[in-house]
Amino acid sequence: MGKFVCGSSRIAGCSFSIHPMSDDFINIITTALRNVDTSKVWMQTDDVSTLVRGRIPHIFDVTKAIYLHTAKTGAHVAFEATYSVGCPGDTIGDVFMAEDDVVLNKEKVDSIKQEAATKFALYPLGGGEYMDQIYAQIEAMKDHGVEVSGTHYATRLDGEVVNIFNGLEKVFIDMEESGSSHTVMTVSMSANSPSPKGGKVNE
């Protein structure tokens, strides 16, 4: 195991799984990966999920691009992700920290029109008045052209995938810069779903 670093490391990471509901899911995923430039992150895929590590802008750039290239096929695509920065149990290994924040996929994917439904939850760990910080960031999401609504244990976002990811990245960065020593964000996203918005309550 590598050396532990305690909060001083600004290595960000995302562990995610992407699920195209299609018989052609292998080709959909591998094609999406070929279309995404991952040269500014460290990435590893195993039989459970994919892990991306590096600077915050590149983590969001890569995960946004992978999702958009997958969802643009028209398949129903589900995405589950946990973003983290400042973890006190993190290690200095298995990472690539690019020298700059210039992202590599934005120009290709920001023109892709794709709507999605998302639920996210933000966890500023090691802080004090964390609920005030969370409420402030939920309110800030409204500035990104997405519909924001409450749900149990999360906040729901509906709109264009590009706007949703841009908003998530902004609130993640703002939360870190507000003094949160360890910030975690969970994201569940669904595009092209055949299910009606709002779902059905069991009776």
Backbone as a chain_set.jsonl record, in Angstrom:
{"seq": "MGKFVCGSSRIAGCSFSIHPMSDDFINIITTALRNVDTSKVWMQTDDVSTLVRGRIPHIFDVTKAIYLHTAKTGAHVAFEATYSVGCPGDTIGDVFMAEDDVVLNKEKVDSIKQEAATKFALYPLGGGEYMDQIYAQIEAMKDHGVEVSGTHYATRLDGEVVNIFNGLEKVFIDMEESGSSHTVMTVSMSANSPSPKGGKVNE", "coords": {"N": [[0.847, -1.195, 0.0], [0.429, 2.282, -0.71], [1.928, 5.348, 0.528], [0.133, 7.084, 3.058], [-1.713, 10.085, 2.715], [-2.812, 13.074, 4.173], [-5.397, 14.868, 3.618], [-3.888, 16.976, 2.536], [-3.375, 16.366, -0.023], [-4.52, 17.075, -3.277], [-5.526, 15.345, -5.029], [-8.002, 14.225, -7.125], [-10.742, 11.984, -7.65], [-12.789, 9.565, -9.376], [-15.011, 6.965, -9.134], [-16.765, 4.953, -11.239], [-19.61, 3.414, -12.851], [-20.984, 2.405, -15.918], [-23.877, 1.75, -17.768], [-25.15, 0.653, -20.598], [-28.314, -0.124, -21.774], [-28.541, -2.377, -23.753], [-28.223, -4.919, -26.261], [-25.937, -4.596, -27.614], [-24.025, -3.633, -25.904], [-21.272, -3.91, -25.288], [-19.861, -3.041, -27.578], [-20.851, -0.418, -27.678], [-19.776, 0.74, -25.338], [-16.958, 0.356, -25.678], [-16.524, 1.773, -28.042], [-17.204, 4.357, -27.22], [-15.161, 4.794, -25.338], [-12.936, 4.796, -27.025], [-13.341, 7.183, -28.322], [-12.792, 9.117, -26.492], [-10.426, 11.265, -25.043], [-8.138, 10.343, -22.778], [-5.711, 11.059, -21.787], [-4.859, 12.804, -19.822], [-5.504, 11.814, -17.376], [-5.306, 9.231, -14.849], [-6.417, 6.002, -15.387], [-8.325, 3.117, -14.691], [-9.906, 0.044, -15.323], [-11.933, -2.48, -13.947], [-13.636, -5.582, -13.152], [-15.849, -4.566, -11.906], [-16.064, -1.704, -11.845], [-15.002, 1.518, -13.192], [-12.138, 3.463, -12.574], [-11.062, 6.768, -12.261], [-8.449, 9.09, -11.941], [-6.935, 12.185, -10.976], [-6.597, 15.663, -11.781], [-9.33, 17.815, -10.825], [-10.774, 19.199, -13.027], [-10.135, 17.531, -15.23], [-11.074, 15.043, -14.451], [-13.867, 15.418, -14.448], [-14.179, 16.191, -17.107], [-13.484, 13.867, -18.55], [-15.313, 11.895, -17.558], [-17.75, 13.072, -18.242], [-17.505, 13.118, -21.05], [-17.309, 10.374, -21.699], [-19.835, 9.517, -20.874], [-21.561, 11.023, -22.553], [-20.8, 10.184, -25.148], [-21.641, 7.592, -24.977], [-24.419, 7.769, -24.416], [-25.387, 9.134, -26.651], [-25.911, 7.277, -28.569], [-28.486, 6.525, -28.4], [-29.328, 4.463, -26.848], [-30.747, 3.332, -23.745], [-29.105, 4.573, -21.057], [-27.502, 4.115, -18.019], [-25.767, 5.621, -15.296], [-23.582, 5.49, -12.648], [-21.85, 7.103, -10.14], [-19.139, 8.004, -7.959], [-17.608, 10.795, -6.796], [-14.604, 12.163, -5.466], [-12.492, 14.166, -3.394], [-9.579, 15.026, -1.566], [-9.475, 12.958, 0.271], [-8.613, 11.57, 3.38], [-7.512, 9.062, 3.567], [-6.301, 8.574, 1.198], [-3.85, 7.658, -1.313], [-0.568, 8.355, -2.692], [-0.004, 7.081, -4.981], [-0.885, 5.582, -8.212], [-1.9, 7.646, -9.992], [-2.273, 10.438, -12.223], [-1.218, 13.596, -12.493], [-1.939, 16.178, -14.359], [-0.132, 18.908, -15.871], [-1.557, 21.204, -16.324], [-4.873, 22.751, -16.425], [-6.22, 22.537, -18.786], [-8.734, 21.197, -20.597], [-9.437, 18.261, -22.61], [-11.548, 17.158, -24.045], [-13.77, 18.75, -24.246], [-14.373, 20.415, -26.51], [-15.254, 18.597, -28.429], [-17.481, 17.311, -27.294], [-19.293, 19.135, -26.159], [-21.143, 20.044, -27.961], [-22.952, 18.048, -28.29], [-26.264, 17.188, -28.121], [-28.141, 16.092, -25.58], [-30.474, 14.95, -23.383], [-30.977, 14.272, -19.886], [-31.834, 12.644, -16.792], [-30.998, 13.226, -13.448], [-29.763, 12.38, -10.212], [-28.204, 13.736, -7.417], [-25.963, 13.826, -4.608], [-24.309, 15.667, -2.11], [-21.466, 15.684, -0.071], [-19.805, 17.299, 2.278], [-17.152, 16.523, 4.115], [-15.834, 16.485, 7.421], [-16.345, 19.06, 8.143], [-18.198, 21.862, 9.622], [-20.897, 23.559, 9.692], [-22.366, 22.032, 7.656], [-24.809, 21.594, 6.306], [-25.752, 24.107, 5.528], [-23.834, 24.743, 3.613], [-24.35, 22.743, 1.72], [-27.012, 23.352, 0.945], [-26.554, 25.829, -0.243], [-25.034, 25.134, -2.484], [-26.821, 23.496, -3.87], [-28.73, 25.4, -4.553], [-27.138, 26.917, -6.243], [-26.968, 25.308, -8.478], [-29.097, 25.965, -10.056], [-28.285, 27.972, -11.689], [-27.275, 26.891, -13.962], [-28.906, 26.2, -16.045], [-30.582, 23.987, -15.65], [-33.309, 21.977, -14.474], [-34.168, 21.951, -11.13], [-35.017, 19.946, -8.42], [-36.364, 18.645, -5.34], [-35.794, 15.488, -3.718], [-36.047, 12.366, -1.924], [-33.175, 11.941, 0.015], [-31.456, 13.021, -1.873], [-30.803, 15.371, -4.584], [-32.664, 16.26, -7.405], [-31.923, 16.627, -10.86], [-32.81, 17.85, -14.013], [-32.245, 18.027, -17.463], [-30.023, 19.218, -20.089], [-27.243, 17.103, -20.656], [-24.636, 18.177, -20.8], [-24.943, 20.651, -19.462], [-25.705, 19.714, -16.948], [-23.419, 18.242, -16.07], [-21.536, 20.336, -16.108], [-22.577, 21.97, -14.106], [-22.434, 20.23, -11.888], [-19.658, 19.89, -11.656], [-18.919, 22.52, -11.019], [-20.199, 23.008, -8.503], [-18.936, 21.064, -7.011], [-16.247, 21.901, -7.042], [-16.577, 24.426, -5.827], [-17.475, 23.663, -3.307], [-15.209, 22.352, -2.298], [-13.412, 24.504, -2.276], [-14.582, 26.061, -0.368], [-13.68, 25.237, 2.019], [-14.017, 22.64, 2.805], [-12.452, 19.788, 3.871], [-12.499, 17.224, 2.914], [-14.296, 16.194, 0.275], [-17.134, 14.597, -1.004], [-19.135, 13.375, -3.646], [-22.046, 11.91, -4.855], [-23.471, 10.526, -7.799], [-26.211, 9.75, -9.82], [-27.28, 8.959, -12.983], [-29.488, 9.026, -15.777], [-30.247, 8.425, -19.114], [-32.327, 8.586, -22.021], [-34.371, 6.975, -21.02], [-37.062, 4.617, -20.853], [-38.9, 4.79, -18.867], [-41.468, 6.658, -17.16], [-41.133, 10.087, -16.096], [-40.707, 10.764, -12.684], [-41.744, 8.377, -11.776], [-43.457, 5.623, -10.109], [-45.492, 5.206, -7.285], [-45.524, 2.652, -4.875], [-48.442, 0.893, -3.956]], "CA": [[0.0, 0.0, 0.0], [1.211, 3.494, -0.8], [1.976, 6.226, 1.683], [-1.095, 7.837, 3.281], [-1.617, 11.536, 2.763], [-3.96, 13.477, 4.975], [-6.062, 16.105, 3.274], [-3.039, 17.91, 1.808], [-3.397, 15.965, -1.426], [-5.692, 17.522, -4.02], [-5.856, 14.331, -6.022], [-9.433, 13.938, -7.215], [-11.008, 10.707, -8.281], [-14.172, 9.165, -9.607], [-15.276, 5.558, -9.403], [-18.068, 4.964, -11.907], [-20.071, 2.302, -13.683], [-21.894, 2.867, -16.965], [-24.651, 0.582, -18.191], [-26.057, 0.791, -21.742], [-29.307, -1.21, -21.796], [-28.561, -2.783, -25.154], [-27.472, -6.141, -26.567], [-24.67, -4.157, -28.207], [-23.404, -2.79, -24.882], [-19.806, -3.958, -25.338], [-19.428, -2.152, -28.653], [-21.191, 0.959, -27.301], [-18.811, 1.212, -24.344], [-15.599, 0.418, -26.234], [-16.495, 2.877, -29.008], [-17.174, 5.592, -26.437], [-13.823, 4.941, -24.762], [-12.003, 5.164, -28.105], [-13.602, 8.563, -28.72], [-12.474, 10.017, -25.38], [-9.005, 11.453, -24.75], [-7.918, 10.139, -21.346], [-4.266, 11.185, -21.573], [-4.553, 13.651, -18.67], [-5.934, 11.161, -16.143], [-4.969, 7.825, -14.645], [-7.687, 5.289, -15.472], [-8.251, 1.658, -14.583], [-11.205, -0.626, -15.337], [-11.939, -3.879, -13.533], [-14.912, -6.244, -13.423], [-16.925, -3.892, -11.183], [-16.214, -0.288, -12.182], [-13.839, 2.217, -13.748], [-11.601, 4.483, -11.68], [-10.331, 7.845, -12.922], [-7.799, 9.932, -10.936], [-6.161, 13.295, -11.505], [-7.126, 16.969, -11.395], [-10.79, 17.888, -10.911], [-11.317, 19.479, -14.372], [-9.945, 16.395, -16.135], [-11.966, 13.976, -13.996], [-15.208, 15.708, -14.959], [-14.112, 16.206, -18.574], [-13.461, 12.49, -19.049], [-16.56, 11.19, -17.253], [-18.8, 13.68, -19.077], [-17.323, 12.693, -22.441], [-17.663, 8.955, -21.8], [-21.292, 9.382, -20.782], [-22.204, 11.58, -23.742], [-20.549, 9.316, -26.304], [-22.45, 6.386, -24.789], [-25.846, 8.086, -24.487], [-25.785, 9.641, -27.972], [-26.301, 6.135, -29.4], [-29.921, 6.333, -28.261], [-29.606, 3.411, -25.871], [-30.988, 3.756, -22.37], [-27.803, 4.469, -20.394], [-27.445, 4.473, -16.607], [-24.416, 5.995, -14.862], [-23.46, 5.623, -11.196], [-20.492, 7.591, -9.899], [-18.753, 8.651, -6.71], [-16.477, 11.71, -6.958], [-13.996, 12.437, -4.17], [-11.227, 14.9, -3.353], [-9.123, 15.301, -0.212], [-9.677, 11.814, 1.169], [-7.45, 11.399, 4.26], [-6.944, 7.733, 3.392], [-5.826, 8.443, -0.176], [-2.425, 7.388, -1.473], [0.035, 9.173, -3.741], [0.206, 6.257, -6.167], [-1.996, 5.396, -9.147], [-2.469, 8.952, -10.334], [-1.558, 11.29, -13.166], [-1.603, 14.987, -12.275], [-1.536, 16.977, -15.511], [0.499, 20.172, -15.503], [-2.495, 22.317, -16.479], [-6.292, 22.414, -16.352], [-6.803, 22.605, -20.129], [-9.406, 19.916, -20.841], [-9.179, 17.768, -23.963], [-12.734, 16.615, -24.716], [-14.853, 19.732, -24.229], [-14.717, 20.899, -27.847], [-15.958, 17.55, -29.177], [-18.726, 16.815, -26.691], [-20.234, 20.16, -25.708], [-22.17, 20.264, -28.988], [-23.868, 16.9, -28.289], [-27.53, 17.469, -27.45], [-28.613, 14.879, -24.927], [-31.1, 15.206, -22.095], [-30.861, 13.197, -18.898], [-32.316, 12.873, -15.43], [-29.88, 12.977, -12.536], [-29.877, 12.628, -8.782], [-26.873, 13.846, -6.82], [-25.864, 14.173, -3.196], [-23.015, 16.287, -1.829], [-21.068, 15.412, 1.306], [-18.577, 17.945, 2.752], [-16.777, 15.8, 5.324], [-14.862, 17.137, 8.284], [-16.696, 20.461, 8.344], [-19.148, 22.174, 10.673], [-22.248, 23.852, 9.207], [-22.349, 21.447, 6.315], [-26.099, 21.691, 5.623], [-25.804, 25.415, 4.87], [-23.003, 24.639, 2.415], [-25.057, 21.905, 0.752], [-28.144, 24.114, 0.412], [-26.023, 26.881, -1.12], [-24.61, 24.536, -3.751], [-28.039, 23.079, -4.573], [-29.291, 26.623, -5.138], [-26.249, 27.343, -7.332], [-27.214, 24.476, -9.66], [-30.129, 26.607, -10.877], [-27.621, 28.899, -12.613], [-26.685, 26.129, -15.072], [-29.9, 25.856, -17.053], [-31.212, 22.693, -15.404], [-34.428, 21.977, -13.537], [-33.723, 21.433, -9.837], [-36.13, 19.597, -7.539], [-35.972, 17.821, -4.211], [-36.237, 14.103, -3.61], [-35.484, 11.784, -0.707], [-31.748, 11.611, 0.103], [-30.699, 13.544, -3.016], [-31.416, 16.458, -5.343], [-32.875, 15.829, -8.787], [-31.604, 17.575, -11.923], [-33.279, 17.449, -15.339], [-31.802, 18.957, -18.493], [-28.97, 18.762, -20.991], [-26.131, 16.453, -19.957], [-23.513, 19.119, -20.7], [-25.246, 21.604, -18.394], [-25.701, 19.0, -15.671], [-22.03, 17.984, -15.679], [-20.884, 21.615, -15.808], [-23.05, 22.387, -12.795], [-21.874, 19.337, -10.871], [-18.241, 20.235, -11.488], [-18.813, 23.825, -10.353], [-20.536, 22.906, -7.084], [-17.9, 20.233, -6.393], [-15.093, 22.778, -6.837], [-16.938, 25.452, -4.85], [-17.521, 23.045, -1.984], [-13.831, 22.146, -1.868], [-12.791, 25.801, -2.008], [-15.223, 26.677, 0.798], [-12.982, 24.79, 3.215], [-14.247, 21.223, 3.082], [-11.176, 19.084, 3.735], [-12.748, 16.013, 2.124], [-15.601, 16.347, -0.37], [-17.624, 13.443, -1.758], [-20.393, 13.605, -4.351], [-22.575, 10.743, -5.561], [-24.268, 10.915, -8.966], [-26.932, 8.728, -10.583], [-27.77, 9.627, -14.189], [-30.19, 8.153, -16.707], [-30.63, 9.056, -20.382], [-33.125, 7.763, -22.955], [-35.116, 5.985, -20.25], [-38.457, 4.421, -21.239], [-39.756, 4.988, -17.695], [-41.978, 8.026, -17.039], [-40.522, 10.926, -15.074], [-41.418, 10.749, -11.415], [-41.934, 6.999, -11.344], [-44.741, 5.172, -9.576], [-45.447, 4.875, -5.865], [-46.161, 1.377, -4.538], [-49.676, 1.037, -3.182]], "C": [[0.875, 1.234, 0.0], [1.143, 4.313, 0.473], [0.675, 7.0, 1.821], [-0.801, 9.327, 3.293], [-2.904, 12.038, 3.378], [-4.488, 14.829, 4.555], [-5.229, 17.071, 2.467], [-3.027, 17.595, 0.321], [-4.662, 16.457, -2.096], [-5.937, 16.584, -5.188], [-7.361, 14.105, -5.98], [-9.612, 12.593, -7.896], [-12.484, 10.478, -8.485], [-14.208, 7.673, -9.894], [-16.667, 5.482, -10.015], [-18.333, 3.667, -12.659], [-21.068, 2.857, -14.688], [-22.565, 1.648, -17.589], [-25.569, 0.918, -19.367], [-27.011, -0.409, -21.774], [-29.519, -1.658, -23.239], [-27.79, -4.088, -25.318], [-26.086, -5.821, -27.113], [-23.83, -3.372, -27.205], [-21.882, -2.795, -24.938], [-19.282, -2.997, -26.398], [-19.708, -0.693, -28.319], [-20.145, 1.52, -26.345], [-17.418, 1.352, -24.947], [-15.471, 1.535, -27.269], [-16.43, 4.213, -28.288], [-15.782, 5.834, -25.865], [-12.798, 5.336, -25.818], [-12.157, 6.629, -28.502], [-13.217, 9.586, -27.655], [-10.967, 10.053, -25.149], [-8.81, 11.376, -23.24], [-6.454, 10.349, -20.956], [-3.898, 12.056, -20.373], [-5.092, 13.085, -17.36], [-5.296, 9.78, -16.051], [-6.281, 7.066, -14.62], [-7.458, 3.789, -15.425], [-9.669, 1.092, -14.537], [-11.042, -2.06, -14.857], [-13.328, -4.456, -13.78], [-16.094, -5.602, -12.71], [-17.153, -2.47, -11.684], [-14.948, 0.241, -12.847], [-13.428, 3.319, -12.787], [-10.781, 5.475, -12.485], [-9.751, 8.742, -11.841], [-6.955, 11.004, -11.606], [-6.686, 14.613, -10.969], [-8.636, 17.019, -11.637], [-11.292, 18.175, -12.321], [-11.213, 18.29, -15.316], [-10.826, 15.206, -15.743], [-13.369, 14.189, -14.561], [-15.236, 15.711, -16.484], [-14.21, 14.791, -19.134], [-14.779, 11.771, -18.774], [-17.727, 11.757, -18.054], [-18.71, 13.176, -20.51], [-17.708, 11.227, -22.63], [-19.178, 8.785, -21.771], [-21.982, 9.89, -22.042], [-22.001, 10.699, -24.967], [-21.34, 8.012, -26.194], [-23.933, 6.677, -25.008], [-26.295, 8.538, -25.871], [-26.173, 8.517, -28.929], [-27.807, 5.908, -29.369], [-30.301, 5.234, -27.299], [-29.946, 4.034, -24.523], [-29.7, 3.505, -21.588], [-27.904, 4.959, -18.953], [-25.991, 4.659, -16.193], [-24.451, 6.18, -13.359], [-22.024, 6.011, -10.879], [-20.34, 8.157, -8.493], [-17.498, 9.47, -6.975], [-15.926, 12.042, -5.569], [-12.727, 13.257, -4.345], [-10.875, 15.153, -1.889], [-9.291, 14.159, 0.762], [-8.444, 11.6, 2.048], [-6.808, 10.021, 4.151], [-6.413, 7.499, 1.999], [-4.33, 8.142, -0.186], [-1.892, 8.184, -2.649], [0.308, 8.371, -5.006], [-1.017, 6.229, -7.061], [-2.674, 6.712, -9.492], [-1.631, 9.597, -11.419], [-2.08, 12.699, -12.98], [-1.068, 15.822, -13.427], [-1.004, 18.331, -15.059], [-0.46, 21.348, -15.588], [-3.928, 21.801, -16.414], [-6.986, 22.492, -17.706], [-7.407, 21.244, -20.468], [-9.345, 19.553, -22.323], [-10.422, 17.319, -24.73], [-13.878, 17.606, -24.88], [-15.316, 20.128, -25.63], [-15.543, 19.874, -28.626], [-17.328, 17.21, -28.605], [-19.735, 17.891, -26.312], [-21.322, 20.468, -26.726], [-23.179, 19.111, -29.047], [-25.114, 17.246, -27.476], [-28.088, 16.167, -26.879], [-29.203, 15.237, -23.571], [-30.944, 14.002, -21.174], [-31.525, 13.621, -17.602], [-31.213, 12.433, -14.476], [-30.315, 13.174, -11.094], [-28.465, 12.687, -8.209], [-26.987, 14.207, -5.35], [-24.44, 14.617, -2.915], [-22.695, 16.114, -0.353], [-19.753, 16.118, 1.636], [-18.189, 17.34, 4.1], [-15.735, 16.575, 6.121], [-15.153, 18.597, 8.539], [-17.705, 20.634, 9.463], [-20.562, 22.342, 10.143], [-22.413, 23.333, 7.785], [-23.678, 21.576, 5.584], [-26.246, 23.031, 4.914], [-24.991, 25.402, 3.581], [-23.709, 23.832, 1.326], [-26.212, 22.669, 0.125], [-27.676, 25.192, -0.558], [-25.631, 26.312, -2.476], [-25.798, 23.997, -4.551], [-28.674, 24.281, -5.256], [-28.462, 27.08, -6.33], [-26.468, 26.528, -8.598], [-28.224, 25.123, -10.597], [-29.53, 27.57, -11.898], [-27.095, 28.198, -13.859], [-27.715, 25.612, -16.069], [-30.519, 24.491, -16.891], [-32.351, 22.872, -14.411], [-33.993, 21.282, -12.255], [-34.939, 21.147, -8.964], [-35.642, 18.665, -6.439], [-36.512, 16.41, -4.315], [-35.606, 13.529, -2.354], [-34.008, 11.44, -0.896], [-30.907, 12.145, -1.054], [-31.412, 14.768, -3.572], [-31.508, 16.02, -6.791], [-32.579, 16.973, -9.745], [-32.124, 17.014, -13.241], [-32.822, 18.487, -16.351], [-30.758, 18.34, -19.397], [-27.791, 18.204, -20.185], [-24.951, 17.405, -19.767], [-23.741, 20.093, -19.554], [-25.207, 20.939, -17.026], [-24.272, 18.754, -15.197], [-21.29, 19.277, -15.335], [-21.293, 22.115, -14.429], [-22.481, 21.537, -11.679], [-20.405, 19.643, -10.604], [-18.086, 21.529, -10.704], [-19.128, 23.705, -8.863], [-19.515, 22.046, -6.336], [-16.67, 21.079, -6.079], [-15.392, 23.814, -5.764], [-16.98, 24.881, -3.436], [-16.11, 22.817, -1.449], [-13.192, 23.468, -1.467], [-13.402, 26.504, -0.801], [-14.582, 26.229, 2.107], [-13.228, 23.351, 3.595], [-12.95, 20.449, 2.847], [-11.31, 17.808, 2.91], [-14.166, 16.119, 1.573], [-15.93, 15.106, -1.187], [-18.942, 13.824, -2.422], [-20.811, 12.322, -5.058], [-23.52, 11.211, -6.659], [-24.908, 9.675, -9.582], [-27.573, 9.427, -11.774], [-28.404, 8.609, -15.128], [-30.599, 8.945, -17.94], [-31.4, 8.056, -21.232], [-33.934, 6.69, -22.238], [-36.548, 5.849, -20.758], [-39.426, 4.661, -20.083], [-40.239, 6.428, -17.616], [-41.278, 8.781, -15.923], [-41.367, 10.881, -13.803], [-41.698, 9.362, -10.889], [-43.325, 6.727, -10.806], [-44.569, 4.768, -8.131], [-46.157, 3.55, -5.637], [-47.387, 1.606, -3.666], [-49.929, -0.209, -2.342]], "O": [[1.934, 1.251, 0.626], [0.381, 3.996, 1.386], [0.155, 7.52, 0.834], [0.223, 9.772, 3.813], [-3.973, 11.483, 3.128], [-4.058, 15.848, 5.095], [-5.788, 17.918, 1.769], [-2.706, 18.455, -0.5], [-5.757, 16.286, -1.561], [-6.491, 16.984, -6.213], [-7.925, 13.827, -4.922], [-8.737, 12.128, -8.626], [-13.323, 11.114, -7.847], [-13.518, 7.183, -10.788], [-17.644, 5.896, -9.391], [-17.418, 2.937, -13.043], [-21.904, 3.69, -14.339], [-21.913, 0.65, -17.898], [-26.67, 1.424, -19.149], [-26.576, -1.56, -21.798], [-30.539, -1.356, -23.858], [-26.82, -4.335, -24.602], [-25.182, -6.656, -27.082], [-23.013, -2.539, -27.599], [-21.26, -1.77, -24.658], [-18.359, -2.226, -26.137], [-18.9, 0.18, -28.636], [-19.68, 2.647, -26.521], [-16.762, 2.373, -24.742], [-14.423, 2.174, -27.362], [-15.685, 5.104, -28.696], [-15.281, 6.958, -25.905], [-11.892, 6.123, -25.541], [-11.201, 7.247, -28.969], [-13.306, 10.79, -27.891], [-10.315, 9.012, -25.068], [-9.269, 12.253, -22.508], [-6.013, 9.87, -19.912], [-2.744, 12.052, -19.945], [-5.134, 13.786, -16.349], [-4.812, 9.235, -17.042], [-7.189, 7.457, -13.886], [-6.526, 3.262, -16.034], [-10.525, 1.593, -13.808], [-10.138, -2.773, -15.293], [-14.112, -3.883, -14.536], [-17.23, -6.044, -12.886], [-18.292, -2.068, -11.923], [-13.969, -0.48, -13.035], [-14.278, 4.029, -12.249], [-9.924, 5.094, -13.282], [-10.465, 9.126, -10.914], [-6.344, 10.778, -12.651], [-7.164, 14.682, -9.837], [-9.154, 16.354, -12.534], [-12.172, 17.456, -12.794], [-12.116, 18.064, -16.122], [-11.271, 14.45, -16.606], [-13.984, 13.26, -15.086], [-16.218, 15.277, -17.085], [-14.944, 14.553, -20.093], [-15.311, 11.104, -19.662], [-18.599, 11.008, -18.496], [-19.727, 12.842, -21.117], [-18.362, 10.879, -23.613], [-19.738, 8.009, -22.544], [-22.899, 9.241, -22.544], [-22.935, 10.49, -25.742], [-21.669, 7.398, -27.209], [-24.622, 5.927, -25.699], [-27.456, 8.349, -26.235], [-26.716, 8.788, -30.0], [-28.347, 5.187, -30.208], [-31.476, 5.082, -26.965], [-29.487, 5.129, -24.201], [-29.255, 2.364, -21.468], [-28.338, 6.083, -18.7], [-25.1, 3.955, -16.669], [-25.265, 6.948, -12.847], [-21.086, 5.331, -11.296], [-21.278, 8.709, -7.919], [-16.454, 8.925, -7.333], [-16.687, 12.185, -4.612], [-11.982, 13.077, -5.308], [-11.746, 15.455, -1.074], [-9.251, 14.376, 1.973], [-7.338, 11.462, 1.525], [-5.677, 9.831, 4.598], [-6.102, 6.365, 1.636], [-3.637, 8.349, 0.811], [-2.656, 8.637, -3.502], [0.796, 8.918, -5.995], [-2.062, 6.782, -6.717], [-3.88, 6.867, -9.305], [-0.432, 9.342, -11.528], [-3.243, 12.979, -13.27], [0.121, 16.139, -13.468], [-1.378, 18.836, -14.001], [-0.205, 22.39, -14.984], [-4.173, 20.596, -16.357], [-8.215, 22.512, -17.768], [-6.686, 20.256, -20.608], [-9.216, 20.426, -23.182], [-10.355, 17.119, -25.943], [-14.849, 17.323, -25.581], [-16.516, 20.17, -25.901], [-16.43, 20.245, -29.395], [-18.241, 16.857, -29.352], [-20.919, 17.592, -26.158], [-22.325, 21.092, -26.383], [-24.162, 19.195, -29.783], [-25.024, 17.556, -26.288], [-28.458, 15.258, -27.622], [-28.504, 15.768, -22.707], [-30.798, 12.866, -21.627], [-31.746, 14.807, -17.354], [-30.578, 11.397, -14.676], [-31.141, 14.038, -10.798], [-27.636, 11.815, -8.472], [-27.967, 14.807, -4.908], [-23.482, 14.025, -3.413], [-23.538, 16.362, 0.51], [-18.686, 15.599, 1.311], [-18.83, 17.618, 5.113], [-14.865, 17.237, 5.554], [-14.314, 19.309, 9.09], [-18.034, 19.681, 10.17], [-21.344, 21.391, 10.139], [-22.577, 24.104, 6.839], [-23.688, 21.66, 4.356], [-26.803, 23.091, 3.817], [-25.405, 25.978, 2.575], [-23.669, 24.196, 0.15], [-26.381, 22.642, -1.094], [-28.323, 25.441, -1.575], [-25.871, 26.942, -3.506], [-25.781, 24.037, -5.781], [-29.107, 24.191, -6.405], [-29.009, 27.573, -7.317], [-26.181, 27.013, -9.693], [-28.212, 24.862, -11.8], [-30.195, 27.941, -12.865], [-26.522, 28.852, -14.731], [-27.434, 24.697, -16.844], [-30.942, 23.884, -17.875], [-32.352, 23.806, -13.609], [-33.506, 20.152, -12.291], [-35.797, 22.012, -8.789], [-34.63, 17.981, -6.594], [-37.555, 16.17, -4.923], [-34.714, 14.15, -1.776], [-33.636, 10.741, -1.839], [-29.749, 11.752, -1.197], [-32.481, 15.153, -3.098], [-30.554, 15.475, -7.346], [-32.928, 18.125, -9.492], [-31.907, 15.843, -13.551], [-32.987, 19.687, -16.133], [-30.615, 17.12, -19.472], [-27.399, 18.769, -19.164], [-24.339, 17.436, -18.699], [-22.834, 20.336, -18.758], [-24.732, 21.53, -16.056], [-23.95, 19.031, -14.041], [-20.51, 19.315, -14.383], [-20.464, 22.622, -13.673], [-22.086, 22.059, -10.636], [-19.967, 19.653, -9.454], [-17.227, 21.631, -9.827], [-18.393, 24.25, -8.039], [-19.259, 22.278, -5.155], [-16.112, 20.988, -4.986], [-14.563, 24.059, -4.888], [-16.569, 25.541, -2.481], [-15.847, 23.062, -0.272], [-12.513, 23.551, -0.443], [-12.81, 27.44, -0.265], [-14.89, 26.763, 3.172], [-12.704, 22.88, 4.605], [-12.415, 20.458, 1.738], [-10.348, 17.365, 2.282], [-15.13, 16.131, 2.339], [-15.105, 14.624, -1.964], [-19.767, 14.516, -1.825], [-20.015, 11.718, -5.777], [-24.275, 12.166, -6.479], [-24.233, 8.677, -9.835], [-28.329, 10.383, -11.598], [-27.927, 7.482, -15.26], [-31.22, 10.003, -17.831], [-31.162, 6.85, -21.175], [-34.159, 5.612, -22.789], [-37.188, 6.854, -21.064], [-40.637, 4.729, -20.293], [-39.493, 7.341, -17.97], [-40.876, 8.19, -14.921], [-42.595, 10.953, -13.857], [-41.872, 9.179, -9.685], [-44.253, 7.506, -11.022], [-43.616, 4.07, -7.783], [-47.261, 3.338, -6.14], [-47.36, 2.422, -2.745], [-50.924, -0.276, -1.62]]}, "num_chains": 1, "name": "protein.A"}
